[in-house]
């Protein structure tokens, strides 16, 4: 039994990061030992390469505005570890995490000795989320965000009321496959028999895979780009505005507080999800709740302004497509400003291509590293860059010195490349 929260966390972090045997066998066994908490909740399941976190935030906020209590399970964390499991956006307490781990530990250790192998860190955290929402704090709905892929992701034991696939891009290719079709196939692995699926995926080859999987499971399918139109798009000083026409109705002048052209798509997808929930009588989200929910939705690390003098933005773009969207937004919003980029990335990311795209918007780039097993060396990133105005340091504290050197310069500082990196820098800035 753990009495200290840090000991409970250390036990979780001490587990394997990846299972020796891929598949859902361990999770299914763990769920059975816990009395099948996954069958006791009303859940939605969200997968995709980019846009998952923002889409979860939009759907949660709309449901909250409609009067529902909403749990979320998301990853990775940006501010605190506890935020992985939250209720109405508020992370669970240290005491609740400790109690969850104490209840989980004997079941995990029993499974360690079986043919299924040792449950991983992420499987244990996922199981804690199921247990929390089934027994510790009952809510109206829970939104589960996949950790990686879909088909074999530990969240995929969920029995959802609605499935959402945000986008397909080139990420985790060493695990999910080298082609868009292969990656789409892994994401589409969350589609369940007869459960509606909505998606914002754009590539025809990926859409074909997802559509085929939906047909195979007799799952009602709706694509954002099939019969819906986003128009009258406008960047606002503190968010986005657009109009959106679906098969059901036309939504004029929708606003969001999350910044970026891609957030219009995430918001539009969330509206489609809300329409399905209304249509299936799962929830009732009025127009007023929908609009205020989209405006109030917040998600840390998504072009988040964390300091004003100089302006410092954090963005968790961590793959080619994410960086592409980020660069597009920065060009649109800060066309007349000088931008200094602070960049770090994980070793297994295509950081050469990410840097190349950032060089098109950057006046200068400072390359950094951070305390994480898979973090790249700053010098390797520096060597991969062709920009002339560049610097590097392996010490993350030098990022703060770099930012301080920009005071009074009228430059914008953009920190990006990895969710783990921006989480680290966020703590140092605070």
Order of alpha helices (4+ residues) and beta strands (2+ residues): alpha-alpha-beta-alpha-beta-beta-beta-alpha-alpha-beta-beta-alpha-alpha-beta-alpha-beta-alpha-beta-beta-beta-alpha-alpha-beta-beta-alpha-beta-alpha-beta-alpha-beta-alpha-beta-alpha
